[in-house]
Amino acid sequence: MSGFKNFLLRGNLIELAVAFIMATAFAAVVTEFTNLIMSLIGKLGDQPDFSKLTAGGVNIGLFINALVAFVILAAVVYFFVVVPYTKAKERYFPAEAAGPSEVELLTEIRDSLANRA
């Protein structure tokens, strides 16, 4: 029973649950934002939905809808999640300064030993 309790109280499980809840809420926001952009595109072209668009008898409208929705989703995720996260990570957790490489350290030790002899 203690193993199950440890499993439930592990930080990773709680973090994953919170991430899932936040992702679900964020998905609803992005979906509505995509619908807003699609409506604006539709007002510009007098066709808010491309699903009936055909080229040479082939229905390409569903693909265009999916492509536009994907581009909007990718842009929202990149500009509102990835960029702020990267900036915050660089600000609050700066990369450690790289020290000398192993080869440089070994060369320095070799030279030091050669000077002692």
Secondary structure as GFF3:
##gff-version 3
##sequence-region A 1 117
A	DSSP	alpha_helix	2	9	.	.	.	ID=ss1
A	DSSP	alpha_helix	11	45	.	.	.	ID=ss2
A	DSSP	beta_strand	54	55	.	.	.	ID=ss3
A	DSSP	beta_strand	58	59	.	.	.	ID=ss4
A	DSSP	alpha_helix	61	77	.	.	.	ID=ss5
A	DSSP	pi_helix	78	82	.	.	.	ID=ss6
A	DSSP	alpha_helix	83	92	.	.	.	ID=ss7
A	DSSP	alpha_helix	102	116	.	.	.	ID=ss8
###
